[in-house]
Amino acid sequence: MRILVVEDDPALRLGLCRTLQAEGWQVDAVTDGEYALAATATTAYDAAVLDLGLPRRHGLQVLQHWRAQGQGLAVIILTASDGLQSRLSGLNAGADDYLAKPFEPEELVARLRAIARRRRGASSNCLSAGALQFNTDTRELRCHDHRLPLSPREAALVQLLMAAPGTPVPKERIISAMSSWETNFSANAVEIYILKLRRKLAAAQAGVNIVTLRGVGYVLELP
């Protein structure tokens, strides 16, 4: 999952980025509303953590612009006010959830996970494909009830492929999900991680195949 953090407070912004990166997510960060609009104009994000009290353009205006432009990224708004009107304004403008400051980082992570489950129509945190089971919260992959060790990027790749087995995942989608502004992920790097994952699945006798669709991307095929 690729996430945009929009927060003008330096300490909080750094803390948010570290918390989300520790989950294996790719994170970019900006400091005001104008930069937020510029970021989403050029990069596809799965979610945004959006402070309302931003310089140059208020967070509510940013959110309204995203929704008016048809941008469907999930949005959790951060607000210093826990008043009813502040919550209603954000939710009515199209936010998926909100957190009042101060909050625990673990709660933000849990809410992002919950939003991701709702958006893919899942009632649990487990993805299944053949003999494979992937826990989207712990990012643990099991095959025939044995744990397969994964790097954070391998886990991100597994989640993309297992979210919809049999459905092609465009290479551009993989590159975006596994990149951040600090670490650009190339098409060649995707192929390397696909090869590593194929070898692990073959060694575990998972009984599934990652098939290359030339000019499109990859698909997880079941027997």
WOZI-V20098 format. One line per field, one symbol per residue. ss: DSSP state (@ for helix, = for strand, . for the rest). phi: phi as a letter, one per 30 degrees, with the letter a starting at -180 (. if undefined). burial: I if it has 24 or more other C-alpha atoms within 12 Angstrom, else O. A space follows every 10 residues. Layout:
BEGIN
ss=???
phi=???
burial=???
END
This chain:
BEGIN
ss=.=====...@ @@@@@@@@@@ @....===== .=@@@@@@@@ @@....==== =...=...@@ @@@@@@@@.. ...======. ...@@@@@@@ @@....==== ....@@@@@@ @@@@@@@@@. .....====. .====....= ===..===.. .@@@@@@@@@ @@......== @@@@@@@... ......@@@@ @@@@@@@@@@ @@@....=== ===...==== ==.
phi=.cbcccadde dddddddddd dddidcbcbb cadddddddd dcbdcdabcc dddcdibded dddddedddi dcddbcccbd ccdedddddd dddjddabbc ddbdeddddd dddddddddc iccbcccbai dcbbcdddhc cbbhicdcdb dedddddedd dddbeicdcd edddeddccb ddbdccddde dddddddedd ddddhdibbc cdceiblbbc ccd
burial=IIIIIIIIOO OIIOOIIOII IOIIIIIIII IIIIIIIOII OOIIIIIIII IIIIOOIIII IIIIIIIOOO IOIIIIIIIO OOOOOIIOII IOIIIIIIII OOOOIOOIIO IIIIIIOOOO OOOOIIIIII IIIIIIIIII IIIOOOOIOI OIIIIIIIII IIIOIOOIIO IOIIIIIIII OOOOIOOOOI IOIIOOIIOI IOOOOIOIII IIOOOOIIII IOO
END
